[in-house]
Every structure is written in C-alpha cells, then in structure tokens.
Amino acid sequence: MRRLSVVILIVLSACSGQGNHFLQGDVPFRVIAEKENPAPCVEPPDFAVATTEDRWIDVFDRETGCRGQQDVDLPELDFTQEVGLVAWWKTAGCLGFRIRTESVERVGNDVLVRARLSGPGPGTVCAAARSALESFLVLQRSSLFTANETVKFILNGATVGELKPPY
C-alpha cells in the first residue's frame, strides 16, 4: 500500500509542475491575408507576433516601409482577446506560388503554425519576378494560446523559424 502511495505522489507531482507540457489542441485563428507579394519590404524568412496595437503598427511599418509614405488601413484587432501574427515565409523566383495556413496548434509549451506552399506545376512557365509569400493571421487568446508560448513556423513539414516570448 505504501508503494502505491509513493507512485501516486510521484505521478501527481509530475503532472502539477508544468501543466502546460500536457496542453494540446487547435488554436482558433482567422486569416487576414495570404499572398504572394511582388514588392516585399521584409526579407523572408521572418516572423512577428503583435500583442499590442503599437506592435501591430510596427508590423505594418515593416511591411510597407520600403514603399515610402502611404496610409495603411490596419486590420482591427481586440488585443485583449486576439494577437496578430505575420509570417514572411519564403522568397519565390517567379510568380504563381500560393501559401495557405493549414493549422495553428498548441503542443505542450509550443504553438505550431503549419502552412503549405504550392506553386506552378512541373513544366509550367511562370513570370520571372522575385516575390515573398506572406501570411497575416489573427490568433484567439485562450488557455491554448496566452501569447507566452514559443511559436514555431512550419512550412511544408519543415520548421523554418521560431519566436520565443517576449515577442
């Protein structure tokens, strides 16, 4: 009986230490835009997480900074409940590529953002132009995403970047 009590105590202490190790599930998100940008100002791969309006403004300043002064309509976020996330995934050598976020998932202490890149098929001619593939997302704050997790960016199954808090 005493041995069983010790085993139970060990299991309970292991589970109570860092409970986040056991969190797993889909993080609700919405896509603002996913595009191929033929006039990028940010050199991919690069990533940003905006937890405040000031940081959101900074993201769009980076996105448009090389194009001179222009007014930008920022997508509205409620930063008490949402977080902005931007992935400048990759540079493409010709036009015709597409990027699509497949999932955002909490696994332990990490949030995994998975995207899929698709492009012109074999033998297809595409217009030669340097472009950046970009995703602008809004993540819902919850027990699965508190904006204190490491965010890992996975493109076609390979990790291409990560951000650790504080972002």
C-alpha positions in Angstrom: 0.0 0.0 0.0 2.8 2.4 0.9 4.5 1.7 -2.5 1.2 2.6 -4.3 1.0 5.9 -2.4 4.5 6.8 -3.4 3.8 6.1 -7.1 0.6 8.2 -6.9 2.5 11.1 -5.3 5.2 10.9 -8.0 2.7 10.9 -10.8 0.7 13.8 -9.2 3.9 15.9 -8.7 5.0 15.3 -12.3 1.6 16.4 -13.5 1.3 19.5 -11.3 4.8 21.0 -12.0 4.5 22.4 -15.6 0.9 21.6 -16.6 1.5 23.3 -19.9 3.5 20.3 -21.1 0.2 18.4 -21.5 -1.8 21.1 -23.3 -2.7 20.2 -26.8 -5.4 21.4 -29.2 -6.3 23.6 -32.1 -5.8 27.4 -31.6 -8.7 29.3 -33.2 -7.4 31.7 -35.9 -8.6 33.7 -38.9 -6.7 34.7 -42.0 -6.5 38.4 -42.8 -4.4 37.8 -46.0 -2.2 35.1 -47.5 -0.5 36.3 -50.7 2.4 36.4 -52.9 3.9 39.9 -52.6 5.9 41.0 -55.7 7.1 44.1 -53.9 8.3 42.9 -50.5 9.8 45.1 -47.9 10.7 42.3 -45.5 13.3 39.7 -46.5 11.9 36.1 -45.7 12.0 34.1 -43.7 10.9 36.4 -40.9 8.1 36.4 -38.4 6.3 38.7 -36.0 3.8 38.4 -33.2 1.9 41.5 -32.2 0.3 41.5 -28.7 -0.4 45.3 -28.7 -1.6 47.9 -31.1 1.8 49.5 -31.1 3.4 46.3 -32.1 0.7 45.8 -34.8 1.6 49.2 -36.2 5.3 48.2 -36.2 4.5 45.1 -38.2 2.7 47.1 -40.9 5.5 49.7 -40.8 7.9 46.9 -41.7 5.5 45.6 -44.4 5.3 48.9 -46.2 8.5 50.7 -45.1 10.3 50.4 -48.4 7.5 52.0 -50.4 7.6 55.5 -48.9 4.9 57.3 -47.2 1.4 55.8 -47.6 -1.6 55.4 -45.5 -2.4 51.8 -44.4 -5.7 50.6 -43.1 -4.7 48.3 -40.3 -6.9 45.3 -39.7 -8.7 45.9 -36.4 -7.9 43.5 -33.5 -9.1 43.4 -30.0 -5.7 42.8 -28.3 -7.4 41.8 -25.0 -8.7 38.7 -26.9 -6.6 38.5 -30.0 -3.0 38.5 -31.2 -1.7 39.4 -34.7 0.8 37.0 -36.3 2.7 37.5 -39.5 4.9 35.1 -41.4 7.1 36.2 -44.3 7.7 32.6 -45.2 9.8 32.4 -48.3 11.1 34.2 -51.4 9.9 32.8 -54.7 11.8 33.3 -58.0 8.7 33.6 -60.1 5.0 34.5 -59.8 2.4 31.8 -59.4 3.0 30.5 -55.9 0.4 30.2 -53.2 0.6 30.0 -49.4 -2.1 28.6 -47.2 -2.1 28.2 -43.4 -3.3 24.7 -42.6 -3.4 24.8 -38.9 -2.4 26.5 -35.6 -2.0 24.0 -32.8 -0.8 24.0 -29.2 1.5 21.1 -28.4 3.0 21.3 -24.9 4.6 24.7 -24.5 4.8 25.4 -28.2 2.3 26.8 -30.7 2.8 25.3 -34.2 1.8 27.3 -37.2 1.7 25.0 -40.2 1.5 26.3 -43.8 1.6 24.7 -47.2 3.3 26.3 -50.2 2.2 25.3 -53.7 3.4 26.6 -57.0 3.3 26.2 -60.7 3.4 22.6 -61.7 6.3 20.9 -63.5 6.9 22.2 -67.0 4.7 25.3 -66.3 6.2 28.6 -67.3 5.9 31.4 -64.7 6.7 35.1 -64.9 10.2 35.7 -63.6 9.8 38.0 -60.6 11.1 38.0 -57.0 8.2 37.7 -54.6 7.6 37.0 -50.9 5.0 34.6 -49.7 3.2 36.1 -46.6 0.6 35.1 -44.1 -1.3 37.6 -41.9 -3.3 35.9 -39.2 -5.2 36.7 -36.0 -5.0 34.1 -33.2 -7.6 33.9 -30.5 -6.3 34.1 -26.9 -7.3 31.2 -24.8 -5.9 28.6 -22.4 -4.2 27.1 -25.5 -2.7 30.4 -26.6 -1.9 33.0 -24.0 0.9 34.8 -26.0 3.5 33.4 -23.7 4.4 30.3 -25.8 7.1 29.7 -28.3 5.7 29.9 -31.7 7.2 27.6 -34.4 6.6 28.2 -38.1 6.4 25.1 -40.2 6.3 25.2 -44.0 5.6 22.0 -46.0 6.6 20.0 -42.9 9.9 21.7 -42.1 10.5 24.2 -39.3 11.6 27.5 -40.9 11.5 29.7 -37.8 10.5 30.3 -34.2 9.8 33.1 -31.9 10.2 33.0 -28.1 8.3 35.3 -25.7 8.5 38.1 -25.1 7.9 38.8 -28.8 
